[in-house]
Amino acid sequence: MTRIAQASRAVLDRVGMAVVGMQEPLEIALAAILAGGHVLFEDVPGLGKTLAARSLARALGLDFRRLQCTPDLLPGDVTGSFVYAPDAGTFEFRPGPLFTGLLLADEINRTTPKTQSALLEAMAERQVTVEGRTFPLAEPFHVVATSNPIEYEGTYALPEAQLDRFMVRLAVGYPTPDGETEILLGRIARQRESVDVQPVVDAAGLRALQAEVERIHVARDIARYCVDLARGTREDEDVAVGASPRGSQALLLLGRALAAIDGRDFVRPDDVKRVAVPALAHRLTLTTQAWAAGVAPAAIVERVVARVAVPPTVERVG
């Protein structure tokens, strides 16, 4: 597991040279990618969400495409479409931006739900179907999306099915005064707007790291702890629809990835607790009363974590 830990630290250090004050969300985003998942950054504009996603893609050495989501974006603009080729007299498929290693869907909630849904098959099945024909996507394939709070003008709520496909939803938050000062000084030192992030691994290297994460040991008590946390959200009085089994699986997969980043070959309860909010909060549908009262899904997950019994940590033997 040392190799994963070393590679992960190198990726985070490389990204940290470009992105200041986002260590925790970046580490969880990396864990989600190592676990084979997709990432949603959600916060107000101007906090570096796009820079973080782009820097992470470059450090991981993946083919990278950026899709700027706008209200007039059509599903075919995302998946690709068949175009008539006069010379051949036939229709040829021209791939859209989905055909890449990492797709940055920037401001995903500024495009319509119909276009958002064009991503569903790609995120779930790693393929797209256009006019009855199925085309496989690259391996690995990941979506890193950014979104602005729904209260902002010109945004659309992400459908529940779309949200559920993201392994984590991460809030960036404003930097500290010292962190913001470092951002300004870094810009002065570069003498240019762009930030150059060199790759640490390539696509094949990332696939190898993901394969190693699959070998991380998970005790039965830890798996049951993931289930109990997900079930706890379903039983909460403020929740109309709780986290599905996809939520408990996200806890387990993220826990394994965090253990690997930490250099361990087994998962601790603290790994699961650390990702409970980013893995579960976006999967909850609140009751009408809770929504009207302004109850935060993150607060619900936190109280579920507080009341669910934590299993003892048992290190792997042999």
BAKOL-802621 format. One record per residue (C-alpha): residue in three letters; x, y, z. Coordinates in pm, whole numbers, padded with zeros to 5 digits, always signed. Example, Ala and Ser with C-alpha at 12.3 -4.5 7.8 and 13.67 -1.06 7.14 Angstrom:
! BAKOL-802621
ala+01230-00450+00780;ser+01367-00106+00714;
//
This chain:
! BAKOL-802621
met+00000+00000+00000;thr+00304+00227+00027;arg+00303+00284-00349;ile-00053+00421-00343;ala+00028+00641-00046;gln+00338+00782-00217;ala+00162+00841-00548;ser-00137+00999-00374;arg+00081+01231-00172;ala+00269+01333-00487;val-00060+01408-00666;leu-00193+01612-00373;asp+00134+01801-00337;arg+00140+01878-00710;val-00221+01999-00707;gly-00157+02192-00384;met+00100+02403-00569;ala-00184+02537-00784;val-00478+02521-00543;val-00441+02675-00197;gly-00644+02588+00113;met-00840+02292-00023;gln-00648+01999+00125;glu-00946+01814+00271;pro-01184+01834-00029;leu-00900+01752-00267;glu-00800+01442-00069;ile-01159+01316-00065;ala-01193+01394-00437;leu-00879+01190-00504;ala-01017+00909-00288;ala-01337+00911-00496;ile-01138+00879-00820;leu-00922+00600-00676;ala-01250+00429-00580;gly-01377+00462-00938;gly-01633+00735-00865;his-01739+01077-00986;val-01702+01407-00797;leu-01927+01711-00761;phe-01783+02037-00626;glu-02062+02269-00512;asp-02016+02619-00377;val-02043+02986-00470;pro-01854+03110-00778;gly-01492+03219-00756;leu-01359+02970-00501;gly-01135+02771-00735;lys-01360+02471-00807;thr-01273+02464-01176;leu-00901+02511-01110;ala-00910+02225-00857;ala-01079+01990-01104;arg-00846+02081-01390;ser-00535+02049-01172;leu-00644+01709-01042;ala-00697+01584-01398;arg-00354+01700-01508;ala-00177+01553-01205;leu-00344+01217-01276;gly-00227+01228-01638;leu-00574+01172-01783;asp-00702+01292-02118;phe-00902+01597-02023;arg-01202+01774-02177;arg-01388+02071-02038;leu-01761+02111-02101;gln-01901+02453-02022;cys-02264+02391-01934;thr-02510+02655-02057;pro-02889+02667-02091;asp-02871+02609-02467;leu-02650+02299-02444;leu-02813+01996-02610;pro-02769+01625-02521;gly-02594+01567-02856;asp-02338+01833-02763;val-02238+01609-02472;thr-02260+01257-02615;gly-02180+01328-02979;ser-02403+01266-03279;phe-02422+01119-03626;val-02324+01364-03899;tyr-02372+01313-04272;ala-02045+01270-04461;pro-02107+01374-04825;asp-01794+01203-04959;ala-01892+00862-04819;gly-02265+00917-04854;thr-02321+00784-04500;phe-02375+00913-04150;glu-02065+00899-03929;phe-02054+00923-03551;arg-01860+01218-03418;pro-01780+01170-03049;gly-01866+01443-02801;pro-01661+01560-02503;leu-01766+01253-02301;phe-01501+01055-02489;thr-01211+01141-02262;gly-01044+01023-01942;leu-01175+01300-01719;leu-01462+01528-01813;leu-01490+01859-01632;ala-01859+01953-01649;asp-01829+02314-01542;glu-02138+02472-01382;ile-02337+02157-01455;asn-02655+02299-01304;arg-02666+02584-01556;thr-02782+02343-01825;thr-03128+02189-01847;pro-03225+01862-01674;lys-03262+01696-02017;thr-02898+01764-02098;gln-02786+01677-01744;ser-02952+01340-01791;ala-02737+01275-02098;leu-02456+01211-01853;leu-02643+00939-01661;glu-02561+00642-01882;ala-02201+00754-01916;met-02153+00789-01540;ala-02323+00460-01457;glu-02224+00231-01744;arg-01913+00397-01894;gln-02086+00401-02232;val-02321+00616-02438;thr-02606+00515-02666;val-02683+00735-02964;glu-02961+00644-03208;gly-02961+00284-03091;arg-02585+00232-03114;thr-02368+00191-02806;phe-02017+00331-02780;pro-01779+00245-02491;leu-01595+00524-02312;ala-01231+00541-02211;glu-01107+00343-01913;pro-01071+00498-01665;phe-01349+00753-01712;his-01447+01006-01448;val-01670+01310-01429;val-01568+01601-01209;ala-01849+01855-01210;thr-01884+02196-01052;ser-02212+02359-00960;asn-02335+02679-00799;pro-02597+02692-00524;ile-02946+02649-00666;glu-03048+02989-00530;tyr-02828+03153-00793;glu-03013+03292-01096;gly-03003+03075-01407;thr-02946+02742-01235;tyr-03148+02419-01244;ala-03175+02165-00965;leu-02986+01844-01041;pro-03227+01548-01063;glu-03204+01302-00773;ala-03090+01025-01008;gln-02811+01249-01135;leu-02696+01343-00784;asp-02694+00979-00682;arg-02436+00902-00952;phe-02181+01128-00786;met-01983+00937-00525;val-01922+01259-00329;arg-02043+01616-00321;leu-01784+01853-00177;ala-01809+02209-00051;val-01500+02420-00103;gly-01562+02710+00135;tyr-01388+03045+00152;pro-01012+03037+00216;thr-00864+03165+00540;pro-00708+03514+00532;asp-00361+03356+00517;gly-00473+03117+00242;glu-00623+03399+00037;thr-00301+03596+00077;glu-00106+03297-00056;ile-00337+03285-00358;leu-00258+03649-00438;leu+00117+03610-00384;gly+00121+03295-00597;arg-00044+03483-00882;ile+00220+03757-00857;ala+00504+03503-00850;arg+00374+03316-01161;gln+00341+03638-01362;arg+00060+03474-01558;glu-00296+03358-01499;ser-00252+02990-01593;val-00109+02730-01356;asp+00109+02451-01494;val+00050+02117-01317;gln+00268+01829-01434;pro+00135+01468-01429;val+00239+01231-01153;val+00089+00917-01313;asp-00082+00836-01642;ala-00405+00654-01724;ala-00241+00313-01697;gly-00081+00410-01367;leu-00415+00526-01231;arg-00579+00197-01332;ala-00303+00012-01145;leu-00363+00221-00832;gln-00737+00160-00856;ala-00671-00214-00881;glu-00463-00199-00562;val-00742-00016-00379;glu-00971-00309-00465;arg-00748-00531-00249;ile-00789-00324+00069;his-00933-00539+00348;val-01276-00449+00487;ala-01390-00624+00805;arg-01752-00738+00826;asp-01815-00496+01114;ile-01699-00205+00897;ala-01929-00311+00613;arg-02218-00333+00859;tyr-02126+00012+00994;cys-02163+00154+00641;val-02504-00011+00614;asp-02615+00120+00954;leu-02522+00476+00860;ala-02717+00458+00536;arg-03015+00300+00711;gly-02997+00570+00977;thr-03067+00835+00715;arg-03375+00642+00597;glu-03515+00633+00950;asp-03458+01000+01035;glu-03777+01198+01096;asp-03666+01482+00867;val-03593+01256+00570;ala-03855+01149+00315;val-03613+00937+00109;gly-03284+00829+00263;ala-02959+00705+00113;ser-02993+00400-00111;pro-02756+00101-00104;arg-02545+00303-00346;gly-02480+00533-00051;ser-02355+00257+00179;gln-02139+00126-00104;ala-01991+00473-00152;leu-01896+00481+00217;leu-01719+00147+00187;leu-01537+00229-00138;leu-01425+00569-00014;gly-01312+00418+00316;arg-01089+00176+00127;ala-00940+00456-00083;leu-00867+00671+00223;ala-00699+00376+00391;ala-00480+00329+00083;ile-00390+00700+00073;asp-00292+00667+00441;gly-00072+00367+00361;arg-00291+00105+00530;asp-00433-00220+00391;phe-00743-00215+00611;val-01030+00027+00676;arg-01093+00197+01011;pro-01427+00337+01130;asp-01275+00686+01118;asp-01225+00648+00742;val-01597+00591+00703;lys-01695+00872+00942;arg-01471+01115+00755;val-01662+01068+00428;ala-02013+01027+00571;val-02129+01382+00491;pro-01981+01412+00139;ala-02099+01060+00050;leu-02452+01071+00195;ala-02584+01427+00235;his-02656+01482-00136;arg-02856+01157-00152;leu-03123+01268+00098;thr-03466+01401+00008;leu-03605+01599+00300;thr-03963+01613+00416;thr-04156+01925+00323;gln-04149+02044+00684;ala-03774+01997+00716;trp-03710+02173+00386;ala-03930+02466+00489;ala-03749+02485+00823;gly-03413+02505+00649;val-03275+02179+00787;ala-02939+02100+00625;pro-02886+01745+00493;ala-02530+01758+00625;ala-02662+01819+00977;ile-02887+01513+00944;val-02592+01294+00843;glu-02385+01429+01132;arg-02651+01338+01387;val-02690+00993+01230;val-02314+00944+01268;ala-02338+01060+01630;arg-02604+00805+01724;val-02489+00496+01530;ala-02265+00267+01732;val-01904+00263+01609;pro-01741-00079+01571;pro-01398-00138+01726;thr-01093-00091+01504;val-00937-00427+01424;glu-00614-00418+01225;arg-00571-00676+00955;val-00372-00978+01059;gly-00173-01168+00797;
//
